[in-house]
Amino acid sequence: MRGYALHPVLARGATFVAEGRVRGRLLDLGPYPGLIDGRRTVRGEVYRIDTPEVLPALDREEGYNFDRRPATVTLGSGRRALAWAYWYRGPQHRAVPIPDGDFRRAHPPGDHQ
C-alpha cells in the first residue's frame, strides 16, 4: 500500500486503481499485515500491473510465508474484479488479529519504517 515498505516495488511498474476490499481476516505481524481466510472484510489497494517484472519482484519481497493467489475484490465503486492477493501461510502464534481489517488504521504509514 502507498506509504509502506513494499510500495516502491509497485512504483516500478504498477498503477494505483482504487481502494478495495477482499473477504478474509487480517493479522498484525508487526511490521506488516497478513491476509488469511475468513468471513470478514479486509481493506487494501488494487493496482494494475503495467510491467511483467513487477509480479516476480513482489513475490521475492513478500517471501516464502506468502502465497500469491487470485481473489475477488470489491472496488470502492462497488464493482467487483479479479486480482492477485498475497495470502499469509506462516506461523500465527505471535500474530494479533486486526478485527476491522484495516492495517492503515492500525498502523499509519511510517509507523514501522
N, CA and C atoms as an extended XYZ file, in Angstrom:
339
Properties=species:S:1:pos:R:3:atomname:S:1:resname:S:1:resid:I:1 pbc="F F F"
N         0.842       -1.180        0.000 N   MET     1
C         0.000        0.000        0.000 CA  MET     1
C         0.888        1.244        0.000 C   MET     1
N         0.323        2.319       -0.506 N   ARG     2
C         1.046        3.586       -0.525 CA  ARG     2
C         1.506        3.938        0.889 C   ARG     2
N         2.770        4.342        0.987 N   GLY     3
C         3.313        4.750        2.268 CA  GLY     3
C         3.961        3.635        3.074 C   GLY     3
N         3.943        2.406        2.565 N   TYR     4
C         4.518        1.278        3.288 CA  TYR     4
C         5.746        0.727        2.560 C   TYR     4
N         6.471       -0.138        3.247 N   ALA     5
C         7.800       -0.587        2.819 CA  ALA     5
C         7.867       -1.177        1.410 C   ALA     5
N         6.877       -1.947        0.987 N   LEU     6
C         6.961       -2.589       -0.326 CA  LEU     6
C         6.394       -1.751       -1.467 C   LEU     6
N         5.846       -0.599       -1.162 N   HIS     7
C         5.265        0.222       -2.224 CA  HIS     7
C         6.267        0.599       -3.317 C   HIS     7
N         7.539        0.855       -3.006 N   PRO     8
C         8.485        1.173       -4.077 CA  PRO     8
C         8.585        0.080       -5.150 C   PRO     8
N         8.332       -1.177       -4.788 N   VAL     9
C         8.336       -2.254       -5.787 CA  VAL     9
C         7.195       -2.033       -6.773 C   VAL     9
N         6.022       -1.657       -6.273 N   LEU    10
C         4.884       -1.361       -7.154 CA  LEU    10
C         5.158       -0.138       -8.012 C   LEU    10
N         5.847        0.838       -7.454 N   ALA    11
C         6.115        2.080       -8.177 CA  ALA    11
C         6.978        1.841       -9.415 C   ALA    11
N         7.645        0.704       -9.504 N   ARG    12
C         8.495        0.382      -10.656 CA  ARG    12
C         7.703       -0.063      -11.881 C   ARG    12
N         6.403       -0.283      -11.736 N   GLY    13
C         5.669       -0.750      -12.901 CA  GLY    13
C         4.236       -1.127      -12.647 C   GLY    13
N         3.578       -0.417      -11.742 N   ALA    14
C         2.159       -0.670      -11.470 CA  ALA    14
C         1.468        0.668      -11.230 C   ALA    14
N         0.186        0.709      -11.532 N   THR    15
C        -0.606        1.930      -11.389 CA  THR    15
C        -1.730        1.695      -10.389 C   THR    15
N        -1.850        2.607       -9.434 N   PHE    16
C        -2.941        2.524       -8.459 CA  PHE    16
C        -4.272        2.638       -9.196 C   PHE    16
N        -5.209        1.728       -8.883 N   VAL    17
C        -6.537        1.731       -9.494 CA  VAL    17
C        -7.571        2.272       -8.511 C   VAL    17
N        -7.628        1.673       -7.320 N   ALA    18
C        -8.641        2.067       -6.338 CA  ALA    18
C        -8.371        1.365       -5.018 C   ALA    18
N        -9.006        1.859       -3.970 N   GLU    19
C        -9.035        1.103       -2.734 CA  GLU    19
C       -10.001       -0.051       -2.946 C   GLU    19
N        -9.767       -1.130       -2.222 N   GLY    20
C       -10.618       -2.288       -2.417 CA  GLY    20
C       -10.765       -3.088       -1.134 C   GLY    20
N       -11.664       -4.064       -1.212 N   ARG    21
C       -11.920       -4.955       -0.088 CA  ARG    21
C       -11.927       -6.387       -0.604 C   ARG    21
N       -11.482       -7.279        0.259 N   VAL    22
C       -11.487       -8.704       -0.064 CA  VAL    22
C       -11.982       -9.456        1.168 C   VAL    22
N       -12.594      -10.593        0.950 N   ARG    23
C       -13.075      -11.407        2.068 CA  ARG    23
C       -11.886      -12.120        2.691 C   ARG    23
N       -11.811      -12.054        4.018 N   GLY    24
C       -10.728      -12.714        4.741 CA  GLY    24
C       -10.607      -12.115        6.122 C   GLY    24
N        -9.503      -12.410        6.768 N   ARG    25
C        -9.181      -11.799        8.064 CA  ARG    25
C        -7.773      -11.255        7.970 C   ARG    25
N        -7.485      -10.242        8.759 N   LEU    26
C        -6.178       -9.607        8.714 CA  LEU    26
C        -5.465       -9.786       10.041 C   LEU    26
N        -4.202      -10.169        9.947 N   LEU    27
C        -3.366      -10.328       11.130 CA  LEU    27
C        -2.303       -9.246       11.149 C   LEU    27
N        -1.990       -8.763       12.331 N   ASP    28
C        -0.894       -7.829       12.548 CA  ASP    28
C         0.336       -8.676       12.858 C   ASP    28
N         1.295       -8.666       11.936 N   LEU    29
C         2.507       -9.463       12.095 CA  LEU    29
C         3.687       -8.596       12.525 C   LEU    29
N         3.383       -7.409       13.028 N   GLY    30
C         4.436       -6.473       13.428 CA  GLY    30
C         4.631       -5.434       12.347 C   GLY    30
N         5.677       -5.580       11.543 N   PRO    31
C         5.934       -4.566       10.527 CA  PRO    31
C         5.034       -4.666        9.285 C   PRO    31
N         4.245       -5.711        9.193 N   TYR    32
C         3.397       -5.882        8.018 CA  TYR    32
C         2.172       -6.710        8.382 C   TYR    32
N         1.140       -6.662        7.518 N   PRO    33
C        -0.074       -7.448        7.769 CA  PRO    33
C        -0.007       -8.813        7.088 C   PRO    33
N        -0.900       -9.700        7.494 N   GLY    34
C        -1.040      -10.993        6.853 CA  GLY    34
C        -2.508      -11.295        6.621 C   GLY    34
N        -2.874      -11.507        5.370 N   LEU    35
C        -4.242      -11.850        4.991 CA  LEU    35
C        -4.415      -13.357        5.098 C   LEU    35
N        -5.462      -13.780        5.811 N   ILE    36
C        -5.769      -15.204        5.917 CA  ILE    36
C        -7.253      -15.405        5.587 C   ILE    36
N        -7.625      -16.657        5.360 N   ASP    37
C        -9.025      -16.964        5.059 CA  ASP    37
C        -9.922      -16.562        6.218 C   ASP    37
N       -11.110      -16.138        5.902 N   GLY    38
C       -12.085      -15.779        6.919 CA  GLY    38
C       -13.306      -15.158        6.284 C   GLY    38
N       -14.267      -14.810        7.109 N   ARG    39
C       -15.539      -14.275        6.618 CA  ARG    39
C       -15.670      -12.779        6.798 C   ARG    39
N       -14.617      -12.135        7.254 N   ARG    40
C       -14.670      -10.689        7.446 CA  ARG    40
C       -14.232       -9.979        6.179 C   ARG    40
N       -14.070       -8.676        6.278 N   THR    41
C       -13.629       -7.873        5.138 CA  THR    41
C       -12.292       -7.227        5.473 C   THR    41
N       -11.366       -7.297        4.527 N   VAL    42
C       -10.045       -6.711        4.680 CA  VAL    42
C        -9.895       -5.606        3.641 C   VAL    42
N        -9.396       -4.458        4.100 N   ARG    43
C        -9.210       -3.306        3.220 CA  ARG    43
C        -7.799       -3.302        2.660 C   ARG    43
N        -7.678       -2.824        1.432 N   GLY    44
C        -6.366       -2.730        0.799 CA  GLY    44
C        -6.420       -1.830       -0.412 C   GLY    44
N        -5.450       -1.999       -1.283 N   GLU    45
C        -5.365       -1.211       -2.505 CA  GLU    45
C        -5.225       -2.133       -3.697 C   GLU    45
N        -5.805       -1.726       -4.822 N   VAL    46
C        -5.762       -2.501       -6.057 CA  VAL    46
C        -4.900       -1.746       -7.059 C   VAL    46
N        -3.995       -2.471       -7.695 N   TYR    47
C        -3.082       -1.905       -8.691 CA  TYR    47
C        -3.197       -2.670       -9.996 C   TYR    47
N        -2.974       -1.967      -11.088 N   ARG    48
C        -2.848       -2.605      -12.405 CA  ARG    48
C        -1.356       -2.803      -12.639 C   ARG    48
N        -0.958       -4.019      -12.955 N   ILE    49
C         0.446       -4.317      -13.227 CA  ILE    49
C         0.738       -3.932      -14.669 C   ILE    49
N         1.631       -2.959      -14.844 N   ASP    50
C         1.974       -2.458      -16.175 CA  ASP    50
C         3.242       -3.097      -16.733 C   ASP    50
N         4.092       -3.612      -15.866 N   THR    51
C         5.365       -4.202      -16.264 CA  THR    51
C         5.430       -5.624      -15.722 C   THR    51
N         5.651       -6.618      -16.584 N   PRO    52
C         5.608       -8.010      -16.121 CA  PRO    52
C         6.621       -8.344      -15.023 C   PRO    52
N         7.702       -7.605      -14.922 N   GLU    53
C         8.722       -7.890      -13.917 CA  GLU    53
C         8.252       -7.586      -12.495 C   GLU    53
N         7.157       -6.840      -12.353 N   VAL    54
C         6.690       -6.442      -11.023 CA  VAL    54
C         6.232       -7.648      -10.198 C   VAL    54
N         5.496       -8.577      -10.797 N   LEU    55
C         4.992       -9.718      -10.020 CA  LEU    55
C         6.115      -10.583       -9.443 C   LEU    55
N         7.130      -10.989      -10.228 N   PRO    56
C         8.213      -11.768       -9.614 CA  PRO    56
C         8.965      -10.967       -8.547 C   PRO    56
N         9.103       -9.658       -8.739 N   ALA    57
C         9.769       -8.821       -7.739 CA  ALA    57
C         8.945       -8.793       -6.446 C   ALA    57
N         7.630       -8.664       -6.566 N   LEU    58
C         6.762       -8.692       -5.381 CA  LEU    58
C         6.819      -10.051       -4.690 C   LEU    58
N         6.812      -11.128       -5.482 N   ASP    59
C         6.902      -12.473       -4.906 CA  ASP    59
C         8.159      -12.607       -4.054 C   ASP    59
N         9.294      -12.114       -4.572 N   ARG    60
C        10.552      -12.191       -3.820 CA  ARG    60
C        10.474      -11.375       -2.534 C   ARG    60
N         9.917      -10.174       -2.631 N   GLU    61
C         9.839       -9.297       -1.463 CA  GLU    61
C         8.867       -9.835       -0.411 C   GLU    61
N         7.758      -10.388       -0.844 N   GLU    62
C         6.784      -10.936        0.105 CA  GLU    62
C         7.369      -12.136        0.840 C   GLU    62
N         8.125      -12.960        0.146 N   GLY    63
C         8.806      -14.076        0.791 CA  GLY    63
C         7.991      -15.354        0.840 C   GLY    63
N         8.610      -16.370        1.427 N   TYR    64
C         8.043      -17.723        1.410 CA  TYR    64
C         6.805      -17.892        2.290 C   TYR    64
N         6.541      -16.980        3.213 N   ASN    65
C         5.354      -17.103        4.065 CA  ASN    65
C         4.091      -16.559        3.409 C   ASN    65
N         4.216      -16.073        2.173 N   PHE    66
C         3.070      -15.512        1.473 CA  PHE    66
C         2.885      -16.216        0.143 C   PHE    66
N         1.640      -16.486       -0.186 N   ASP    67
C         1.273      -17.196       -1.401 CA  ASP    67
C         0.385      -16.287       -2.246 C   ASP    67
N         0.810      -15.985       -3.475 N   ARG    68
C         0.006      -15.125       -4.364 CA  ARG    68
C        -1.073      -15.982       -5.015 C   ARG    68
N        -2.346      -15.587       -4.786 N   ARG    69
C        -3.495      -16.316       -5.344 CA  ARG    69
C        -4.517      -15.317       -5.858 C   ARG    69
N        -5.332      -15.726       -6.831 N   PRO    70
C        -6.392      -14.828       -7.290 CA  PRO    70
C        -7.482      -14.692       -6.229 C   PRO    70
N        -8.074      -13.508       -6.188 N   ALA    71
C        -9.159      -13.240       -5.241 CA  ALA    71
C       -10.129      -12.257       -5.872 C   ALA    71
N       -11.380      -12.363       -5.526 N   THR    72
C       -12.371      -11.386       -5.962 CA  THR    72
C       -12.317      -10.201       -5.012 C   THR    72
N       -12.106       -9.026       -5.569 N   VAL    73
C       -12.056       -7.810       -4.762 CA  VAL    73
C       -13.233       -6.919       -5.127 C   VAL    73
N       -13.680       -6.149       -4.170 N   THR    74
C       -14.725       -5.161       -4.404 CA  THR    74
C       -14.061       -3.798       -4.347 C   THR    74
N       -14.145       -3.068       -5.450 N   LEU    75
C       -13.545       -1.743       -5.537 CA  LEU    75
C       -14.416       -0.736       -4.799 C   LEU    75
N       -13.855        0.436       -4.543 N   GLY    76
C       -14.591        1.490       -3.853 CA  GLY    76
C       -15.891        1.852       -4.551 C   GLY    76
N       -15.949        1.681       -5.867 N   SER    77
C       -17.145        1.987       -6.647 CA  SER    77
C       -18.231        0.930       -6.482 C   SER    77
N       -17.866       -0.211       -5.856 N   GLY    78
C       -18.811       -1.317       -5.725 CA  GLY    78
C       -18.611       -2.385       -6.792 C   GLY    78
N       -17.848       -2.050       -7.844 N   ARG    79
C       -17.565       -3.012       -8.907 CA  ARG    79
C       -16.663       -4.117       -8.373 C   ARG    79
N       -16.875       -5.337       -8.828 N   ARG    80
C       -16.032       -6.462       -8.434 CA  ARG    80
C       -15.028       -6.751       -9.537 C   ARG    80
N       -13.857       -7.232       -9.120 N   ALA    81
C       -12.801       -7.549      -10.077 CA  ALA    81
C       -11.982       -8.714       -9.531 C   ALA    81
N       -11.316       -9.409      -10.427 N   LEU    82
C       -10.405      -10.472      -10.037 CA  LEU    82
C        -9.009       -9.857       -9.937 C   LEU    82
N        -8.314      -10.127       -8.840 N   ALA    83
C        -6.985       -9.553       -8.623 CA  ALA    83
C        -6.113      -10.566       -7.887 C   ALA    83
N        -4.811      -10.358       -7.959 N   TRP    84
C        -3.887      -11.152       -7.161 CA  TRP    84
C        -3.892      -10.621       -5.738 C   TRP    84
N        -3.811      -11.515       -4.775 N   ALA    85
C        -3.674      -11.124       -3.373 CA  ALA    85
C        -2.628      -12.040       -2.746 C   ALA    85
N        -1.900      -11.518       -1.788 N   TYR    86
C        -0.904      -12.317       -1.078 CA  TYR    86
C        -1.507      -12.824        0.224 C   TYR    86
N        -1.622      -14.132        0.331 N   TRP    87
C        -2.213      -14.786        1.491 CA  TRP    87
C        -1.099      -15.280        2.392 C   TRP    87
N        -1.240      -15.023        3.677 N   TYR    88
C        -0.233      -15.423        4.651 CA  TYR    88
C        -0.400      -16.889        4.999 C   TYR    88
N         0.707      -17.624        4.988 N   ARG    89
C         0.673      -19.046        5.328 CA  ARG    89
C         1.729      -19.405        6.370 C   ARG    89
N         2.263      -18.399        7.047 N   GLY    90
C         3.302      -18.612        8.045 CA  GLY    90
C         2.739      -18.822        9.430 C   GLY    90
N         3.620      -18.842       10.426 N   PRO    91
C         3.186      -19.056       11.810 CA  PRO    91
C         2.308      -17.908       12.314 C   PRO    91
N         1.332      -18.264       13.118 N   GLN    92
C         0.383      -17.261       13.611 CA  GLN    92
C         0.428      -17.091       15.127 C   GLN    92
N         1.343      -17.766       15.813 N   HIS    93
C         1.338      -17.740       17.274 CA  HIS    93
C         1.617      -16.361       17.861 C   HIS    93
N         2.284      -15.485       17.154 N   ARG    94
C         2.532      -14.124       17.658 CA  ARG    94
C         1.678      -13.070       16.958 C   ARG    94
N         0.891      -13.494       16.017 N   ALA    95
C         0.057      -12.567       15.260 CA  ALA    95
C        -1.096      -12.052       16.118 C   ALA    95
N        -1.459      -10.800       15.877 N   VAL    96
C        -2.576      -10.180       16.584 CA  VAL    96
C        -3.660       -9.866       15.547 C   VAL    96
N        -4.879      -10.337       15.742 N   PRO    97
C        -5.938      -10.035       14.780 CA  PRO    97
C        -6.205       -8.529       14.695 C   PRO    97
N        -6.505       -8.081       13.500 N   ILE    98
C        -6.961       -6.704       13.271 CA  ILE    98
C        -8.441       -6.834       12.923 C   ILE    98
N        -9.326       -6.705       13.919 N   PRO    99
C       -10.757       -7.014       13.724 CA  PRO    99
C       -11.428       -6.242       12.605 C   PRO    99
N       -11.059       -4.961       12.397 N   ASP   100
C       -11.735       -4.199       11.343 CA  ASP   100
C       -11.079       -4.388        9.976 C   ASP   100
N        -9.999       -5.179        9.888 N   GLY   101
C        -9.372       -5.486        8.611 CA  GLY   101
C        -8.663       -4.319        7.950 C   GLY   101
N        -8.316       -3.294        8.733 N   ASP   102
C        -7.713       -2.088        8.163 CA  ASP   102
C        -6.324       -1.859        8.759 C   ASP   102
N        -5.287       -2.320        8.070 N   PHE   103
C        -3.922       -2.167        8.562 CA  PHE   103
C        -3.520       -0.698        8.630 C   PHE   103
N        -3.998        0.099        7.695 N   ARG   104
C        -3.664        1.526        7.685 CA  ARG   104
C        -4.151        2.207        8.971 C   ARG   104
N        -5.305        1.828        9.458 N   ARG   105
C        -5.829        2.407       10.700 CA  ARG   105
C        -5.027        1.899       11.910 C   ARG   105
N        -4.676        0.601       11.892 N   ALA   106
C        -3.921        0.025       12.999 CA  ALA   106
C        -2.471        0.527       13.033 C   ALA   106
N        -1.897        0.758       11.860 N   HIS   107
C        -0.505        1.211       11.738 CA  HIS   107
C        -0.411        2.250       10.629 C   HIS   107
N        -0.608        3.504       10.941 N   PRO   108
C        -0.498        4.547        9.904 CA  PRO   108
C         0.870        4.485        9.225 C   PRO   108
N         0.955        4.904        7.958 N   PRO   109
C         2.248        4.877        7.243 CA  PRO   109
C         3.331        5.552        8.067 C   PRO   109
N         4.520        4.934        8.035 N   GLY   110
C         5.648        5.457        8.792 CA  GLY   110
C         5.758        4.853       10.168 C   GLY   110
N         4.729        4.145       10.611 N   ASP   111
C         4.694        3.546       11.948 CA  ASP   111
C         5.792        2.499       12.132 C   ASP   111
N         6.136        1.762       11.053 N   HIS   112
C         7.127        0.687       11.151 CA  HIS   112
C         8.359        0.933       10.304 C   HIS   112
N         8.538        2.125        9.824 N   GLN   113
C         9.688        2.346        8.938 CA  GLN   113
C        10.841        2.957        9.642 C   GLN   113
